[in-house]
Amino acid sequence: MSITEITPDYSVSPQILPEDVAGIAAQGFRSIMCNRPDGESADQTPVAAVEAEAKRLGLGFAYVPVVSGQIEAQNVADFRAALDRLDGPVLAYCRSGTRCQNLWMLSRR
């Protein structure tokens, strides 16, 4: 799994699996955010499986689904609200990590 640090409190990655969550926690992340809508691709891990493992390990979790290439103002507001309530550092994921990075940049405007 490839993790890109945006700031010391916010990093992004491509799709993660439930079995990745323990390693994410071991790297010091305290929360995970999913920005990928369920059902975006047939081989995608359902968000509920990742969320259940995150919660089992005591991590915070937020689900802020955003359609790729269609980020709207409400998505940015929802992202910011979720980020504000999560303990950091936060790892956000989507298909490639780009959507999470774009949401971060848009939330800073």
Jmol script that loads the backbone (N, CA, C; Angstrom):
load data "model"
ATOM      1  N   MET A   1       0.854  -1.176   0.000  1.00  0.00           N
ATOM      2  CA  MET A   1       0.000   0.000   0.000  1.00  0.00           C
ATOM      3  C   MET A   1       0.897   1.234   0.000  1.00  0.00           C
ATOM      4  N   SER A   2       0.576   2.164  -0.863  1.00  0.00           N
ATOM      5  CA  SER A   2       1.337   3.394  -1.011  1.00  0.00           C
ATOM      6  C   SER A   2       0.611   4.536  -0.296  1.00  0.00           C
ATOM      7  N   ILE A   3       1.297   5.158   0.664  1.00  0.00           N
ATOM      8  CA  ILE A   3       0.726   6.274   1.416  1.00  0.00           C
ATOM      9  C   ILE A   3       1.498   7.538   1.062  1.00  0.00           C
ATOM     10  N   THR A   4       0.757   8.606   0.748  1.00  0.00           N
ATOM     11  CA  THR A   4       1.356   9.897   0.445  1.00  0.00           C
ATOM     12  C   THR A   4       0.986  10.877   1.543  1.00  0.00           C
ATOM     13  N   GLU A   5       1.995  11.412   2.222  1.00  0.00           N
ATOM     14  CA  GLU A   5       1.738  12.388   3.275  1.00  0.00           C
ATOM     15  C   GLU A   5       1.483  13.753   2.651  1.00  0.00           C
ATOM     16  N   ILE A   6       0.341  14.363   2.989  1.00  0.00           N
ATOM     17  CA  ILE A   6       0.009  15.709   2.541  1.00  0.00           C
ATOM     18  C   ILE A   6       0.465  16.704   3.609  1.00  0.00           C
ATOM     19  N   THR A   7       0.150  16.406   4.860  1.00  0.00           N
ATOM     20  CA  THR A   7       0.642  17.149   6.019  1.00  0.00           C
ATOM     21  C   THR A   7       0.943  16.097   7.099  1.00  0.00           C
ATOM     22  N   PRO A   8       1.554  16.490   8.198  1.00  0.00           N
ATOM     23  CA  PRO A   8       1.783  15.507   9.262  1.00  0.00           C
ATOM     24  C   PRO A   8       0.479  14.904   9.820  1.00  0.00           C
ATOM     25  N   ASP A   9      -0.646  15.584   9.639  1.00  0.00           N
ATOM     26  CA  ASP A   9      -1.926  15.090  10.156  1.00  0.00           C
ATOM     27  C   ASP A   9      -2.863  14.522   9.091  1.00  0.00           C
ATOM     28  N   TYR A  10      -2.447  14.526   7.824  1.00  0.00           N
ATOM     29  CA  TYR A  10      -3.338  14.059   6.759  1.00  0.00           C
ATOM     30  C   TYR A  10      -2.526  13.407   5.643  1.00  0.00           C
ATOM     31  N   SER A  11      -2.864  12.154   5.357  1.00  0.00           N
ATOM     32  CA  SER A  11      -2.225  11.400   4.278  1.00  0.00           C
ATOM     33  C   SER A  11      -3.298  10.732   3.437  1.00  0.00           C
ATOM     34  N   VAL A  12      -2.933  10.328   2.229  1.00  0.00           N
ATOM     35  CA  VAL A  12      -3.879   9.690   1.315  1.00  0.00           C
ATOM     36  C   VAL A  12      -3.276   8.398   0.774  1.00  0.00           C
ATOM     37  N   SER A  13      -4.174   7.519   0.326  1.00  0.00           N
ATOM     38  CA  SER A  13      -3.722   6.262  -0.264  1.00  0.00           C
ATOM     39  C   SER A  13      -4.776   5.742  -1.232  1.00  0.00           C
ATOM     40  N   PRO A  14      -4.372   4.780  -2.067  1.00  0.00           N
ATOM     41  CA  PRO A  14      -5.362   4.058  -2.864  1.00  0.00           C
ATOM     42  C   PRO A  14      -6.206   3.162  -1.958  1.00  0.00           C
ATOM     43  N   GLN A  15      -7.170   2.489  -2.545  1.00  0.00           N
ATOM     44  CA  GLN A  15      -8.066   1.568  -1.837  1.00  0.00           C
ATOM     45  C   GLN A  15      -7.297   0.722  -0.836  1.00  0.00           C
ATOM     46  N   ILE A  16      -7.830   0.620   0.371  1.00  0.00           N
ATOM     47  CA  ILE A  16      -7.249  -0.259   1.381  1.00  0.00           C
ATOM     48  C   ILE A  16      -8.179  -1.442   1.620  1.00  0.00           C
ATOM     49  N   LEU A  17      -7.638  -2.455   2.255  1.00  0.00           N
ATOM     50  CA  LEU A  17      -8.371  -3.667   2.601  1.00  0.00           C
ATOM     51  C   LEU A  17      -8.465  -3.777   4.116  1.00  0.00           C
ATOM     52  N   PRO A  18      -9.406  -4.546   4.625  1.00  0.00           N
ATOM     53  CA  PRO A  18      -9.501  -4.713   6.074  1.00  0.00           C
ATOM     54  C   PRO A  18      -8.174  -5.183   6.689  1.00  0.00           C
ATOM     55  N   GLU A  19      -7.460  -6.037   5.981  1.00  0.00           N
ATOM     56  CA  GLU A  19      -6.196  -6.546   6.523  1.00  0.00           C
ATOM     57  C   GLU A  19      -5.076  -5.496   6.529  1.00  0.00           C
ATOM     58  N   ASP A  20      -5.289  -4.360   5.896  1.00  0.00           N
ATOM     59  CA  ASP A  20      -4.322  -3.259   5.923  1.00  0.00           C
ATOM     60  C   ASP A  20      -4.465  -2.392   7.179  1.00  0.00           C
ATOM     61  N   VAL A  21      -5.600  -2.465   7.833  1.00  0.00           N
ATOM     62  CA  VAL A  21      -5.928  -1.520   8.908  1.00  0.00           C
ATOM     63  C   VAL A  21      -4.973  -1.638  10.096  1.00  0.00           C
ATOM     64  N   ALA A  22      -4.580  -2.834  10.463  1.00  0.00           N
ATOM     65  CA  ALA A  22      -3.651  -2.991  11.589  1.00  0.00           C
ATOM     66  C   ALA A  22      -2.326  -2.299  11.290  1.00  0.00           C
ATOM     67  N   GLY A  23      -1.839  -2.430  10.078  1.00  0.00           N
ATOM     68  CA  GLY A  23      -0.602  -1.766   9.683  1.00  0.00           C
ATOM     69  C   GLY A  23      -0.745  -0.255   9.661  1.00  0.00           C
ATOM     70  N   ILE A  24      -1.910   0.213   9.266  1.00  0.00           N
ATOM     71  CA  ILE A  24      -2.196   1.657   9.261  1.00  0.00           C
ATOM     72  C   ILE A  24      -2.150   2.179  10.695  1.00  0.00           C
ATOM     73  N   ALA A  25      -2.768   1.445  11.601  1.00  0.00           N
ATOM     74  CA  ALA A  25      -2.736   1.836  13.012  1.00  0.00           C
ATOM     75  C   ALA A  25      -1.306   1.801  13.553  1.00  0.00           C
ATOM     76  N   ALA A  26      -0.546   0.791  13.165  1.00  0.00           N
ATOM     77  CA  ALA A  26       0.835   0.663  13.630  1.00  0.00           C
ATOM     78  C   ALA A  26       1.706   1.819  13.137  1.00  0.00           C
ATOM     79  N   GLN A  27       1.329   2.432  12.019  1.00  0.00           N
ATOM     80  CA  GLN A  27       2.070   3.582  11.496  1.00  0.00           C
ATOM     81  C   GLN A  27       1.690   4.878  12.219  1.00  0.00           C
ATOM     82  N   GLY A  28       0.747   4.792  13.149  1.00  0.00           N
ATOM     83  CA  GLY A  28       0.394   5.950  13.959  1.00  0.00           C
ATOM     84  C   GLY A  28      -0.867   6.679  13.551  1.00  0.00           C
ATOM     85  N   PHE A  29      -1.559   6.199  12.533  1.00  0.00           N
ATOM     86  CA  PHE A  29      -2.817   6.838  12.154  1.00  0.00           C
ATOM     87  C   PHE A  29      -3.864   6.552  13.218  1.00  0.00           C
ATOM     88  N   ARG A  30      -4.655   7.565  13.522  1.00  0.00           N
ATOM     89  CA  ARG A  30      -5.695   7.413  14.537  1.00  0.00           C
ATOM     90  C   ARG A  30      -7.089   7.341  13.932  1.00  0.00           C
ATOM     91  N   SER A  31      -7.204   7.706  12.635  1.00  0.00           N
ATOM     92  CA  SER A  31      -8.504   7.681  11.955  1.00  0.00           C
ATOM     93  C   SER A  31      -8.314   7.367  10.477  1.00  0.00           C
ATOM     94  N   ILE A  32      -9.385   6.858   9.890  1.00  0.00           N
ATOM     95  CA  ILE A  32      -9.435   6.557   8.463  1.00  0.00           C
ATOM     96  C   ILE A  32     -10.676   7.208   7.884  1.00  0.00           C
ATOM     97  N   MET A  33     -10.537   7.766   6.663  1.00  0.00           N
ATOM     98  CA  MET A  33     -11.686   8.323   5.950  1.00  0.00           C
ATOM     99  C   MET A  33     -11.752   7.681   4.569  1.00  0.00           C
ATOM    100  N   CYS A  34     -12.932   7.232   4.199  1.00  0.00           N
ATOM    101  CA  CYS A  34     -13.158   6.688   2.863  1.00  0.00           C
ATOM    102  C   CYS A  34     -13.891   7.724   2.024  1.00  0.00           C
ATOM    103  N   ASN A  35     -13.311   8.069   0.878  1.00  0.00           N
ATOM    104  CA  ASN A  35     -13.943   9.016  -0.044  1.00  0.00           C
ATOM    105  C   ASN A  35     -14.420   8.335  -1.316  1.00  0.00           C
ATOM    106  N   ARG A  36     -14.483   7.027  -1.302  1.00  0.00           N
ATOM    107  CA  ARG A  36     -14.874   6.248  -2.475  1.00  0.00           C
ATOM    108  C   ARG A  36     -16.272   5.671  -2.286  1.00  0.00           C
ATOM    109  N   PRO A  37     -17.208   5.993  -3.189  1.00  0.00           N
ATOM    110  CA  PRO A  37     -18.549   5.401  -3.061  1.00  0.00           C
ATOM    111  C   PRO A  37     -18.504   3.879  -3.204  1.00  0.00           C
ATOM    112  N   ASP A  38     -19.276   3.186  -2.389  1.00  0.00           N
ATOM    113  CA  ASP A  38     -19.412   1.740  -2.559  1.00  0.00           C
ATOM    114  C   ASP A  38     -19.932   1.438  -3.959  1.00  0.00           C
ATOM    115  N   GLY A  39     -19.446   0.345  -4.535  1.00  0.00           N
ATOM    116  CA  GLY A  39     -19.931  -0.093  -5.839  1.00  0.00           C
ATOM    117  C   GLY A  39     -19.304   0.632  -7.014  1.00  0.00           C
ATOM    118  N   GLU A  40     -18.262   1.389  -6.767  1.00  0.00           N
ATOM    119  CA  GLU A  40     -17.604   2.115  -7.864  1.00  0.00           C
ATOM    120  C   GLU A  40     -16.965   1.145  -8.859  1.00  0.00           C
ATOM    121  N   SER A  41     -16.475   0.005  -8.354  1.00  0.00           N
ATOM    122  CA  SER A  41     -15.960  -1.047  -9.233  1.00  0.00           C
ATOM    123  C   SER A  41     -16.284  -2.401  -8.617  1.00  0.00           C
ATOM    124  N   ALA A  42     -16.331  -3.410  -9.462  1.00  0.00           N
ATOM    125  CA  ALA A  42     -16.738  -4.738  -9.017  1.00  0.00           C
ATOM    126  C   ALA A  42     -15.750  -5.361  -8.028  1.00  0.00           C
ATOM    127  N   ASP A  43     -14.484  -5.001  -8.116  1.00  0.00           N
ATOM    128  CA  ASP A  43     -13.468  -5.604  -7.254  1.00  0.00           C
ATOM    129  C   ASP A  43     -13.200  -4.806  -5.979  1.00  0.00           C
ATOM    130  N   GLN A  44     -13.997  -3.815  -5.717  1.00  0.00           N
ATOM    131  CA  GLN A  44     -13.801  -2.906  -4.587  1.00  0.00           C
ATOM    132  C   GLN A  44     -14.230  -3.539  -3.267  1.00  0.00           C
ATOM    133  N   THR A  45     -13.441  -3.323  -2.234  1.00  0.00           N
ATOM    134  CA  THR A  45     -13.801  -3.773  -0.895  1.00  0.00           C
ATOM    135  C   THR A  45     -14.892  -2.867  -0.334  1.00  0.00           C
ATOM    136  N   PRO A  46     -15.994  -3.420   0.157  1.00  0.00           N
ATOM    137  CA  PRO A  46     -17.053  -2.584   0.730  1.00  0.00           C
ATOM    138  C   PRO A  46     -16.547  -1.761   1.912  1.00  0.00           C
ATOM    139  N   VAL A  47     -16.995  -0.529   1.983  1.00  0.00           N
ATOM    140  CA  VAL A  47     -16.561   0.371   3.048  1.00  0.00           C
ATOM    141  C   VAL A  47     -16.896  -0.203   4.422  1.00  0.00           C
ATOM    142  N   ALA A  48     -17.996  -0.911   4.546  1.00  0.00           N
ATOM    143  CA  ALA A  48     -18.392  -1.466   5.850  1.00  0.00           C
ATOM    144  C   ALA A  48     -17.344  -2.431   6.398  1.00  0.00           C
ATOM    145  N   ALA A  49     -16.668  -3.180   5.528  1.00  0.00           N
ATOM    146  CA  ALA A  49     -15.643  -4.120   5.983  1.00  0.00           C
ATOM    147  C   ALA A  49     -14.427  -3.380   6.536  1.00  0.00           C
ATOM    148  N   VAL A  50     -14.018  -2.310   5.864  1.00  0.00           N
ATOM    149  CA  VAL A  50     -12.888  -1.511   6.343  1.00  0.00           C
ATOM    150  C   VAL A  50     -13.279  -0.788   7.638  1.00  0.00           C
ATOM    151  N   GLU A  51     -14.476  -0.224   7.652  1.00  0.00           N
ATOM    152  CA  GLU A  51     -14.942   0.491   8.844  1.00  0.00           C
ATOM    153  C   GLU A  51     -14.999  -0.433  10.059  1.00  0.00           C
ATOM    154  N   ALA A  52     -15.508  -1.642   9.881  1.00  0.00           N
ATOM    155  CA  ALA A  52     -15.621  -2.584  11.005  1.00  0.00           C
ATOM    156  C   ALA A  52     -14.246  -2.901  11.583  1.00  0.00           C
ATOM    157  N   GLU A  53     -13.265  -3.093  10.728  1.00  0.00           N
ATOM    158  CA  GLU A  53     -11.919  -3.399  11.213  1.00  0.00           C
ATOM    159  C   GLU A  53     -11.299  -2.184  11.896  1.00  0.00           C
ATOM    160  N   ALA A  54     -11.512  -1.009  11.339  1.00  0.00           N
ATOM    161  CA  ALA A  54     -11.002   0.217  11.955  1.00  0.00           C
ATOM    162  C   ALA A  54     -11.596   0.387  13.357  1.00  0.00           C
ATOM    163  N   LYS A  55     -12.873   0.222  13.476  1.00  0.00           N
ATOM    164  CA  LYS A  55     -13.526   0.379  14.775  1.00  0.00           C
ATOM    165  C   LYS A  55     -13.095  -0.710  15.750  1.00  0.00           C
ATOM    166  N   ARG A  56     -12.903  -1.919  15.251  1.00  0.00           N
ATOM    167  CA  ARG A  56     -12.437  -3.017  16.105  1.00  0.00           C
ATOM    168  C   ARG A  56     -11.081  -2.695  16.715  1.00  0.00           C
ATOM    169  N   LEU A  57     -10.256  -1.977  15.951  1.00  0.00           N
ATOM    170  CA  LEU A  57      -8.915  -1.622  16.413  1.00  0.00           C
ATOM    171  C   LEU A  57      -8.867  -0.263  17.110  1.00  0.00           C
ATOM    172  N   GLY A  58     -10.036   0.353  17.312  1.00  0.00           N
ATOM    173  CA  GLY A  58     -10.104   1.606  18.049  1.00  0.00           C
ATOM    174  C   GLY A  58      -9.795   2.855  17.251  1.00  0.00           C
ATOM    175  N   LEU A  59      -9.841   2.766  15.936  1.00  0.00           N
ATOM    176  CA  LEU A  59      -9.598   3.929  15.088  1.00  0.00           C
ATOM    177  C   LEU A  59     -10.905   4.652  14.785  1.00  0.00           C
ATOM    178  N   GLY A  60     -10.828   5.968  14.599  1.00  0.00           N
ATOM    179  CA  GLY A  60     -11.981   6.719  14.130  1.00  0.00           C
ATOM    180  C   GLY A  60     -12.206   6.410  12.652  1.00  0.00           C
ATOM    181  N   PHE A  61     -13.416   6.635  12.194  1.00  0.00           N
ATOM    182  CA  PHE A  61     -13.723   6.349  10.790  1.00  0.00           C
ATOM    183  C   PHE A  61     -14.793   7.313  10.287  1.00  0.00           C
ATOM    184  N   ALA A  62     -14.629   7.753   9.054  1.00  0.00           N
ATOM    185  CA  ALA A  62     -15.644   8.587   8.399  1.00  0.00           C
ATOM    186  C   ALA A  62     -15.809   8.122   6.966  1.00  0.00           C
ATOM    187  N   TYR A  63     -17.044   8.167   6.499  1.00  0.00           N
ATOM    188  CA  TYR A  63     -17.374   7.801   5.121  1.00  0.00           C
ATOM    189  C   TYR A  63     -17.952   9.031   4.451  1.00  0.00           C
ATOM    190  N   VAL A  64     -17.184   9.598   3.525  1.00  0.00           N
ATOM    191  CA  VAL A  64     -17.599  10.785   2.778  1.00  0.00           C
ATOM    192  C   VAL A  64     -17.442  10.452   1.293  1.00  0.00           C
ATOM    193  N   PRO A  65     -18.421   9.734   0.728  1.00  0.00           N
ATOM    194  CA  PRO A  65     -18.284   9.285  -0.664  1.00  0.00           C
ATOM    195  C   PRO A  65     -18.396  10.440  -1.654  1.00  0.00           C
ATOM    196  N   VAL A  66     -17.492  10.430  -2.631  1.00  0.00           N
ATOM    197  CA  VAL A  66     -17.451  11.462  -3.664  1.00  0.00           C
ATOM    198  C   VAL A  66     -17.257  10.771  -5.002  1.00  0.00           C
ATOM    199  N   VAL A  67     -18.101  11.095  -5.974  1.00  0.00           N
ATOM    200  CA  VAL A  67     -17.980  10.509  -7.307  1.00  0.00           C
ATOM    201  C   VAL A  67     -16.741  11.088  -7.988  1.00  0.00           C
ATOM    202  N   SER A  68     -15.929  10.220  -8.527  1.00  0.00           N
ATOM    203  CA  SER A  68     -14.692  10.639  -9.184  1.00  0.00           C
ATOM    204  C   SER A  68     -14.966  11.654 -10.287  1.00  0.00           C
ATOM    205  N   GLY A  69     -14.206  12.752 -10.257  1.00  0.00           N
ATOM    206  CA  GLY A  69     -14.350  13.784 -11.276  1.00  0.00           C
ATOM    207  C   GLY A  69     -15.562  14.673 -11.104  1.00  0.00           C
ATOM    208  N   GLN A  70     -16.296  14.509 -10.003  1.00  0.00           N
ATOM    209  CA  GLN A  70     -17.525  15.281  -9.805  1.00  0.00           C
ATOM    210  C   GLN A  70     -17.606  15.863  -8.387  1.00  0.00           C
ATOM    211  N   ILE A  71     -16.508  16.404  -7.907  1.00  0.00           N
ATOM    212  CA  ILE A  71     -16.502  16.983  -6.566  1.00  0.00           C
ATOM    213  C   ILE A  71     -17.363  18.244  -6.550  1.00  0.00           C
ATOM    214  N   GLU A  72     -18.317  18.269  -5.642  1.00  0.00           N
ATOM    215  CA  GLU A  72     -19.224  19.410  -5.506  1.00  0.00           C
ATOM    216  C   GLU A  72     -18.946  20.132  -4.187  1.00  0.00           C
ATOM    217  N   ALA A  73     -19.456  21.336  -4.061  1.00  0.00           N
ATOM    218  CA  ALA A  73     -19.239  22.144  -2.856  1.00  0.00           C
ATOM    219  C   ALA A  73     -19.696  21.400  -1.601  1.00  0.00           C
ATOM    220  N   GLN A  74     -20.803  20.684  -1.665  1.00  0.00           N
ATOM    221  CA  GLN A  74     -21.289  19.946  -0.496  1.00  0.00           C
ATOM    222  C   GLN A  74     -20.316  18.841  -0.110  1.00  0.00           C
ATOM    223  N   ASN A  75     -19.684  18.195  -1.099  1.00  0.00           N
ATOM    224  CA  ASN A  75     -18.676  17.176  -0.800  1.00  0.00           C
ATOM    225  C   ASN A  75     -17.521  17.769  -0.003  1.00  0.00           C
ATOM    226  N   VAL A  76     -17.093  18.955  -0.412  1.00  0.00           N
ATOM    227  CA  VAL A  76     -15.979  19.626   0.267  1.00  0.00           C
ATOM    228  C   VAL A  76     -16.383  19.989   1.700  1.00  0.00           C
ATOM    229  N   ALA A  77     -17.595  20.489   1.878  1.00  0.00           N
ATOM    230  CA  ALA A  77     -18.094  20.826   3.214  1.00  0.00           C
ATOM    231  C   ALA A  77     -18.189  19.574   4.088  1.00  0.00           C
ATOM    232  N   ASP A  78     -18.687  18.471   3.532  1.00  0.00           N
ATOM    233  CA  ASP A  78     -18.797  17.214   4.280  1.00  0.00           C
ATOM    234  C   ASP A  78     -17.414  16.685   4.654  1.00  0.00           C
ATOM    235  N   PHE A  79     -16.478  16.797   3.723  1.00  0.00           N
ATOM    236  CA  PHE A  79     -15.100  16.378   3.966  1.00  0.00           C
ATOM    237  C   PHE A  79     -14.496  17.167   5.131  1.00  0.00           C
ATOM    238  N   ARG A  80     -14.636  18.486   5.073  1.00  0.00           N
ATOM    239  CA  ARG A  80     -14.080  19.343   6.108  1.00  0.00           C
ATOM    240  C   ARG A  80     -14.686  19.018   7.475  1.00  0.00           C
ATOM    241  N   ALA A  81     -16.008  18.821   7.511  1.00  0.00           N
ATOM    242  CA  ALA A  81     -16.682  18.487   8.769  1.00  0.00           C
ATOM    243  C   ALA A  81     -16.173  17.154   9.321  1.00  0.00           C
ATOM    244  N   ALA A  82     -16.009  16.170   8.466  1.00  0.00           N
ATOM    245  CA  ALA A  82     -15.503  14.870   8.915  1.00  0.00           C
ATOM    246  C   ALA A  82     -14.074  14.996   9.428  1.00  0.00           C
ATOM    247  N   LEU A  83     -13.257  15.734   8.701  1.00  0.00           N
ATOM    248  CA  LEU A  83     -11.867  15.913   9.111  1.00  0.00           C
ATOM    249  C   LEU A  83     -11.788  16.630  10.458  1.00  0.00           C
ATOM    250  N   ASP A  84     -12.659  17.585  10.678  1.00  0.00           N
ATOM    251  CA  ASP A  84     -12.676  18.323  11.938  1.00  0.00           C
ATOM    252  C   ASP A  84     -13.039  17.449  13.134  1.00  0.00           C
ATOM    253  N   ARG A  85     -13.848  16.423  12.923  1.00  0.00           N
ATOM    254  CA  ARG A  85     -14.268  15.594  14.049  1.00  0.00           C
ATOM    255  C   ARG A  85     -13.384  14.359  14.268  1.00  0.00           C
ATOM    256  N   LEU A  86     -12.535  14.024  13.294  1.00  0.00           N
ATOM    257  CA  LEU A  86     -11.660  12.860  13.432  1.00  0.00           C
ATOM    258  C   LEU A  86     -10.376  13.230  14.171  1.00  0.00           C
ATOM    259  N   ASP A  87      -9.895  12.300  14.975  1.00  0.00           N
ATOM    260  CA  ASP A  87      -8.583  12.465  15.587  1.00  0.00           C
ATOM    261  C   ASP A  87      -7.521  12.200  14.531  1.00  0.00           C
ATOM    262  N   GLY A  88      -6.498  13.008  14.519  1.00  0.00           N
ATOM    263  CA  GLY A  88      -5.417  12.829  13.564  1.00  0.00           C
ATOM    264  C   GLY A  88      -4.230  12.137  14.211  1.00  0.00           C
ATOM    265  N   PRO A  89      -3.367  11.656  13.377  1.00  0.00           N
ATOM    266  CA  PRO A  89      -3.373  11.796  11.925  1.00  0.00           C
ATOM    267  C   PRO A  89      -4.429  10.914  11.257  1.00  0.00           C
ATOM    268  N   VAL A  90      -4.896  11.401  10.109  1.00  0.00           N
ATOM    269  CA  VAL A  90      -5.956  10.742   9.344  1.00  0.00           C
ATOM    270  C   VAL A  90      -5.363  10.197   8.049  1.00  0.00           C
ATOM    271  N   LEU A  91      -5.758   8.978   7.691  1.00  0.00           N
ATOM    272  CA  LEU A  91      -5.462   8.411   6.377  1.00  0.00           C
ATOM    273  C   LEU A  91      -6.767   8.373   5.601  1.00  0.00           C
ATOM    274  N   ALA A  92      -6.813   9.086   4.472  1.00  0.00           N
ATOM    275  CA  ALA A  92      -7.991   9.060   3.603  1.00  0.00           C
ATOM    276  C   ALA A  92      -7.683   8.208   2.388  1.00  0.00           C
ATOM    277  N   TYR A  93      -8.683   7.447   1.930  1.00  0.00           N
ATOM    278  CA  TYR A  93      -8.456   6.617   0.744  1.00  0.00           C
ATOM    279  C   TYR A  93      -9.617   6.717  -0.230  1.00  0.00           C
ATOM    280  N   CYS A  94      -9.285   6.440  -1.489  1.00  0.00           N
ATOM    281  CA  CYS A  94     -10.263   6.318  -2.573  1.00  0.00           C
ATOM    282  C   CYS A  94      -9.665   5.305  -3.557  1.00  0.00           C
ATOM    283  N   ARG A  95      -9.999   5.376  -4.824  1.00  0.00           N
ATOM    284  CA  ARG A  95      -9.442   4.410  -5.771  1.00  0.00           C
ATOM    285  C   ARG A  95      -7.932   4.563  -5.908  1.00  0.00           C
ATOM    286  N   SER A  96      -7.476   5.808  -6.100  1.00  0.00           N
ATOM    287  CA  SER A  96      -6.046   6.039  -6.323  1.00  0.00           C
ATOM    288  C   SER A  96      -5.405   6.960  -5.284  1.00  0.00           C
ATOM    289  N   GLY A  97      -6.205   7.682  -4.519  1.00  0.00           N
ATOM    290  CA  GLY A  97      -5.713   8.672  -3.573  1.00  0.00           C
ATOM    291  C   GLY A  97      -5.863  10.096  -4.090  1.00  0.00           C
ATOM    292  N   THR A  98      -6.056  10.249  -5.387  1.00  0.00           N
ATOM    293  CA  THR A  98      -6.141  11.582  -5.999  1.00  0.00           C
ATOM    294  C   THR A  98      -7.366  12.346  -5.526  1.00  0.00           C
ATOM    295  N   ARG A  99      -8.496  11.706  -5.461  1.00  0.00           N
ATOM    296  CA  ARG A  99      -9.734  12.352  -5.004  1.00  0.00           C
ATOM    297  C   ARG A  99      -9.568  12.909  -3.592  1.00  0.00           C
ATOM    298  N   CYS A 100      -8.922  12.119  -2.730  1.00  0.00           N
ATOM    299  CA  CYS A 100      -8.678  12.555  -1.347  1.00  0.00           C
ATOM    300  C   CYS A 100      -7.759  13.768  -1.313  1.00  0.00           C
ATOM    301  N   GLN A 101      -6.765  13.763  -2.184  1.00  0.00           N
ATOM    302  CA  GLN A 101      -5.846  14.901  -2.255  1.00  0.00           C
ATOM    303  C   GLN A 101      -6.567  16.139  -2.781  1.00  0.00           C
ATOM    304  N   ASN A 102      -7.409  15.958  -3.788  1.00  0.00           N
ATOM    305  CA  ASN A 102      -8.179  17.085  -4.338  1.00  0.00           C
ATOM    306  C   ASN A 102      -9.149  17.652  -3.306  1.00  0.00           C
ATOM    307  N   LEU A 103      -9.800  16.796  -2.549  1.00  0.00           N
ATOM    308  CA  LEU A 103     -10.705  17.257  -1.494  1.00  0.00           C
ATOM    309  C   LEU A 103      -9.938  18.091  -0.468  1.00  0.00           C
ATOM    310  N   TRP A 104      -8.753  17.645  -0.102  1.00  0.00           N
ATOM    311  CA  TRP A 104      -7.937  18.388   0.856  1.00  0.00           C
ATOM    312  C   TRP A 104      -7.636  19.784   0.319  1.00  0.00           C
ATOM    313  N   MET A 105      -7.178  19.841  -0.933  1.00  0.00           N
ATOM    314  CA  MET A 105      -6.822  21.134  -1.523  1.00  0.00           C
ATOM    315  C   MET A 105      -8.034  22.062  -1.614  1.00  0.00           C
ATOM    316  N   LEU A 106      -9.174  21.525  -2.034  1.00  0.00           N
ATOM    317  CA  LEU A 106     -10.384  22.327  -2.137  1.00  0.00           C
ATOM    318  C   LEU A 106     -10.881  22.806  -0.776  1.00  0.00           C
ATOM    319  N   SER A 107     -10.687  21.994   0.247  1.00  0.00           N
ATOM    320  CA  SER A 107     -11.146  22.381   1.589  1.00  0.00           C
ATOM    321  C   SER A 107     -10.296  23.493   2.185  1.00  0.00           C
ATOM    322  N   ARG A 108      -9.138  23.745   1.631  1.00  0.00           N
ATOM    323  CA  ARG A 108      -8.236  24.772   2.127  1.00  0.00           C
ATOM    324  C   ARG A 108      -8.457  26.128   1.468  1.00  0.00           C
ATOM    325  N   ARG A 109      -9.304  26.184   0.475  1.00  0.00           N
ATOM    326  CA  ARG A 109      -9.560  27.463  -0.236  1.00  0.00           C
ATOM    327  C   ARG A 109     -10.435  28.361   0.569  1.00  0.00           C
TER     328      ARG A 109
END
end "model"
wireframe off; spacefill off
backbone 0.3
color backbone group
